[in-house]
């Protein structure tokens, strides 16, 4: 018996590129980087001062009492989920509430709330912190807040696997649909990591870029931290057709693997395995893929190793692929990155445009793929994959194809 097809009927998101999907896609098409000086937090005792921040949140209509119980990462997810629901033309009421769920990934947690609590205790010598500190901080809070805002009473939970969190969320949500536990699942990722404690910790890893993110460029020198959220509405093909929903693309498959090697250093074998498993799960041959949205962090090691992994999986077809890293524009939004990159894949399929790798300056012989430098390219995209490779050696790749 053939398994159920999973389709995407709505998407929503916000990041430094824009506070809705059309604005984000316009910036991606234009190759416009949103990386710049951080202005929303004090930079005292921080060596670097660049990031990709959302300067102003959009009007969202979420109840202010609920907002008072949220850290910023949960608020971003809830705003993105609202756009996705509207995009899908989804009405959630009555029995449908119990057949609709959410899986939201995050790579960090409620970092702003944690920082605030530590400051209150250690700097201001307070005896108490805010009453909602724990529910704001917990990694699963975003999924819970999304469910409360939109009355989702089906499977609701968070996943956390650093930079691979969104792709794990997509895969897990698809499983809930195929297992019959829900008819509709909201899935994606969120993070709001532009806070002192997180930035100081990344500074210690010596992985941050000095001026901007330049994936695959020979003069790249590190990643840049951003913030954002992205959410997709997933349904079985039959359910979407029955309600006359707009079908944006098919979530064709997913592949997951573990490096089992090092907590921070990547391998070629782990990412290559995840890509192979994804293609097999999707029933796609390497030659069926036209676009790879690379993990592409802009560090020396990641980009070189990802290039090797892509060549190992795709062989001669690697030279025919269009590859790009949109982190060059929205920066590394941790657990939200995969969700933002999902949008790039879907809209590349729908509009026949490959978003570029911005800030590219010099060819690197160790990164010898067609990385779509600086300028978007028109190309028919039948199918695309999005790579997510995380600290801890946790790898997740998802495949999308036209319907």
PyMOL commands that set and color helices and strands:
alter all, ss='L'
color gray80, all
select helices_A, chain A and resi 21-30+64-67+72-87+94-99+111-123+133-137+141-150+162-178+196-205+237-242+268-282+286-288+300-320+327-330+334-351
alter helices_A, ss='H'
color red, helices_A
select strands_A, chain A and resi 6-15+36-37+50-51+100-105+156-159+184-192+227-236+249-258+291-293+322-324+353-354+377-378+383-390+394-401
alter strands_A, ss='S'
color yellow, strands_A
deselect
rebuild
show_as cartoon
